[in-house]
């Protein structure tokens, strides 16, 4: 029933099906349909897709989350950052995360760097230091400094 709801014409039905799928505590067989919905015209539906994909594992899920990092809507990208895990993270995702630092006016810089820190990936430090050294691109310097600060921020005490 939930998978059938993903094909509904009404946005509300698609959203309800996505919400229900994202509440399932186990991976489900709708990954292919979910990935197709990453092209839905409504960003709310795409955010729901990312949340539902977050329950899964495997190559198809990783590809879907990586693709969501390149979405044109900020909220979809933010949801993808939150959804990434050790089992869905890849070098392609790293590139998407680094690109997000410089998109949307730098609004996702902190969240992107925090995701890299959470996933223990510090391989981008050299690239960020190069951006800091580029005196001709002041906006990139600011973003790179903010990202480096977040990458090396002390973990918050529980």
C-alpha positions as CSV (number, residue, x, y, z in Angstrom):
1,X,0.0,0.0,0.0
2,X,2.8,2.4,0.9
3,X,4.8,1.7,-2.2
4,X,1.6,2.2,-4.3
5,X,1.2,5.6,-2.6
6,X,4.5,6.7,-4.0
7,X,2.9,6.7,-7.5
8,X,-0.1,8.8,-6.5
9,X,-0.8,11.9,-8.5
10,X,-1.7,13.9,-5.4
11,X,1.4,15.3,-3.6
12,X,-0.3,14.8,-0.2
13,X,-0.6,11.0,-0.8
14,X,3.0,10.8,-1.9
15,X,4.1,12.7,1.2
16,X,2.0,10.4,3.5
17,X,3.5,7.3,1.9
18,X,7.0,8.7,2.3
19,X,6.4,9.7,5.9
20,X,5.2,6.2,6.7
21,X,8.1,4.6,4.9
22,X,10.5,6.8,6.8
23,X,9.0,5.5,10.1
24,X,9.7,1.9,9.3
25,X,12.5,0.7,11.5
26,X,13.9,-1.6,8.8
27,X,15.1,-1.3,5.2
28,X,12.3,-1.7,2.7
29,X,12.1,-2.8,-0.9
30,X,11.0,0.5,-2.3
31,X,14.5,1.9,-2.8
32,X,14.1,2.0,-6.6
33,X,10.8,3.9,-6.5
34,X,12.2,6.2,-3.9
35,X,15.2,7.1,-6.1
36,X,12.9,7.9,-8.9
37,X,11.0,10.3,-6.7
38,X,14.2,12.4,-6.3
39,X,13.1,14.0,-9.5
40,X,9.7,15.0,-8.1
41,X,9.0,18.7,-8.7
42,X,8.0,19.3,-5.1
43,X,11.0,19.8,-2.7
44,X,8.9,18.6,0.3
45,X,8.5,15.2,-1.5
46,X,12.2,15.1,-2.2
47,X,13.0,15.8,1.5
48,X,10.6,12.9,2.3
49,X,12.5,10.7,-0.1
50,X,15.8,11.4,1.6
51,X,14.3,10.6,5.0
52,X,13.0,7.3,3.7
53,X,16.2,6.5,2.0
54,X,18.1,7.1,5.3
55,X,16.6,3.8,6.6
56,X,18.3,1.8,3.9
57,X,21.8,0.6,3.1
58,X,23.5,-0.5,0.0
59,X,24.7,1.0,-3.3
60,X,21.3,2.3,-4.5
61,X,20.7,4.1,-1.2
62,X,24.2,5.6,-1.3
63,X,23.7,6.8,-4.9
64,X,20.3,8.4,-4.0
65,X,21.7,10.3,-1.0
66,X,24.7,11.4,-3.0
67,X,22.4,12.6,-5.8
68,X,20.3,14.5,-3.2
69,X,23.4,16.5,-2.1
70,X,23.3,18.1,-5.6
71,X,19.6,19.1,-5.4
72,X,18.6,22.6,-6.3
73,X,16.7,23.1,-3.0
74,X,18.6,23.8,0.3
75,X,16.3,21.8,2.5
76,X,16.8,18.6,0.4
77,X,20.6,19.1,0.6
78,X,20.4,19.6,4.4
79,X,18.3,16.4,4.8
80,X,20.8,14.5,2.7
81,X,23.7,15.7,5.0
82,X,21.8,14.5,8.0
83,X,20.9,11.1,6.4
84,X,24.4,10.2,5.4
85,X,26.0,7.4,7.4
86,X,29.2,5.3,7.4
87,X,27.4,2.7,5.2
88,X,26.1,5.2,2.7
89,X,29.1,7.5,2.4
90,X,31.4,7.4,-0.6
91,X,34.1,9.6,-2.3
92,X,31.4,10.9,-4.6
93,X,29.4,12.0,-1.6
94,X,32.5,13.8,-0.3
95,X,32.6,15.8,-3.5
96,X,29.0,16.7,-3.1
97,X,29.5,17.8,0.5
98,X,32.5,20.0,-0.5
99,X,30.4,21.6,-3.3
100,X,27.6,22.3,-0.8
101,X,30.0,24.3,1.4
102,X,30.2,26.9,-1.4
103,X,26.6,26.7,-2.7
104,X,23.6,28.6,-1.3
105,X,25.8,31.5,-0.3
106,X,27.7,29.3,2.2
107,X,24.6,28.7,4.2
108,X,25.3,24.9,4.5
109,X,29.0,25.3,5.2
110,X,28.8,24.5,8.9
111,X,26.4,21.6,8.3
112,X,28.6,20.1,5.5
113,X,31.7,20.3,7.6
114,X,30.0,18.9,10.6
115,X,28.9,15.9,8.4
116,X,32.5,15.3,7.3
117,X,33.6,15.5,11.0
118,X,30.8,13.1,12.0
119,X,31.9,10.7,9.2
120,X,35.6,11.1,10.2
121,X,36.6,12.3,6.8
122,X,39.4,15.0,7.0
123,X,40.7,14.4,3.5
124,X,39.4,17.8,2.3
125,X,41.5,19.8,4.7
126,X,44.2,20.4,2.0
127,X,41.7,21.7,-0.4
128,X,40.2,24.0,2.2
129,X,43.6,25.4,3.1
130,X,44.3,26.1,-0.6
131,X,41.0,28.1,-0.7
132,X,42.1,30.1,2.4
133,X,45.4,30.9,0.6
134,X,43.6,32.2,-2.5
135,X,43.7,35.9,-1.8
136,X,41.7,36.7,-4.9
137,X,38.6,35.0,-3.7
138,X,37.6,36.5,-0.4
139,X,34.2,34.8,-0.2
140,X,35.8,31.4,-0.7
141,X,38.3,32.2,2.0
142,X,35.6,33.0,4.5
143,X,33.7,29.7,3.7
144,X,36.9,27.6,3.9
145,X,37.9,29.1,7.3
146,X,34.4,28.5,8.6
147,X,34.5,24.9,7.3
148,X,38.0,24.3,8.8
149,X,36.7,25.6,12.2
150,X,33.8,23.3,12.1
151,X,35.9,20.3,11.0
152,X,38.1,20.7,14.0
153,X,35.5,21.9,16.5
154,X,35.5,20.0,19.8
155,X,32.7,17.5,20.1
156,X,29.9,18.8,22.3
157,X,29.8,17.2,25.8
158,X,26.6,15.1,26.3
